[in-house]
Amino acid sequence: MKLKKISSILFCAFAIHNYCIAQTDSIVKAKILDDGTQDAEKFYNSGISDFATKNFQSAITNFNQAITLKPDFQKAYYNRGATKFEIKDYNGAISDFDKSLTLSQDPDSYFSRAQTKFALGDKTGAVADYSKTIEVKTDYAQAYYYRGELKFENADYKGALEDFNLAIKFKPDYAYAYNDRGSVKRQLEDISGAISDYNKALINNSEMAFTYNNLASAKRKKGDFKGAISDYSEAIRQKKDYYIAYNNRGSAKFDNTDYKGAVEDFSSAIQLKPDYAFAFNNRAAAKYKLKNFQGCIEDCTKAIQLNPGYGYAYLNRGIAKEMLRDNDGACSDWKKAIELGIEAAKNYTGDCK
């Protein structure tokens, strides 16, 4: 009797990257003006220097002084908002971006306000501001990219694909956009297209462990288990604590009938993340293949302790119990699996009372 293996391939399509909105090179020092506002400019430029050294409170103090001396200093409002974002004063940041926008319809202010709204959980507001960014500056690649991520999150794969296409059009070396477009294609079952995009992402940035993980998962989907194992290994080389990649490489080894190697990888995933229920269930499947039925039961039990609603772990534990002639225990587990919505468990309950 075959044990049903449930591998949790976490595709990591969207590792939403750092919503860092005020990189040093995005804060442009203002020129000294001839209208008697040199002092405001000096405070402003001191704020820029403070931001560059992550002295955020001093930066805010200097931007405050600049604004006091020059109340219509749009760049000072923008950069004060960006600095407030860094210290997680999101409401204060939005207030400053609002003021910046009353002084100038600046696309960076719309974009940064969108990022701040996202940080506050206002995803609808974030999408609206990404769209406003694009209205003002049609080639703003990052706005398309982040709007595409939110569309992906809402399962609007067609809309996400369109946005990632435009992000790449305006920034042809946009590695993150290639990665995430690959994940959209994966959702649309265009596995060859996904593999192509992941490879393009790595051409532009070879140090993205999550892209190697995604590429490996796409290859595994196509049955290229050796290629998948190689790419998972590269992901792990780049990120030593990448428990998801260990779990996924274990699944690829399982598919390639290397059950001992699978157990080793699932064990590594568990060592890195002791509450990883999926890895316990997957290791149980590999132990079953090695005829370690008691070990299978123990791992399924641990998965259930971590996730009491884990129906497949009940199904698998029942199958292992049957192999040890614990028919009553097997039937009890299968019935619980059915209660949890696992239709496949019905195939095993024919002889149950």
Secondary structure, 3 states (H helix, E strand, C coil): CCCCCCCCCCCCCCCCCCCCCCCHHHCCCCCCCCCCCHHHHHHHHHHHHHHHCCCHHHHHHHHHHHHHHCCCCHHHHHHHHHHHHHCCCHHHHHHHHHHHHHHCCCHHHHHHHHHHHHHCCCHHHHHHHHHHHHHHCCCCHHHHHHHHHHHHHCCCHHHHHHHHHHHHHHCCCCHHHHHHHHHHHHHCCCHHHHHHHHHHHHHHCCCCHHHHHHHHHHHHHCCCHHHHHHHHHHHHHHCCCCHHHHHHHHHHHHHCCCHHHHHHHHHHHHHHCCCCHHHHHHHHHHHHHCCCHHHHHHHHHHHHHHCCCCHHHHHHHHHHHHHCCCHHHHHHHHHHHHHCCCHHHHHHCCCCC
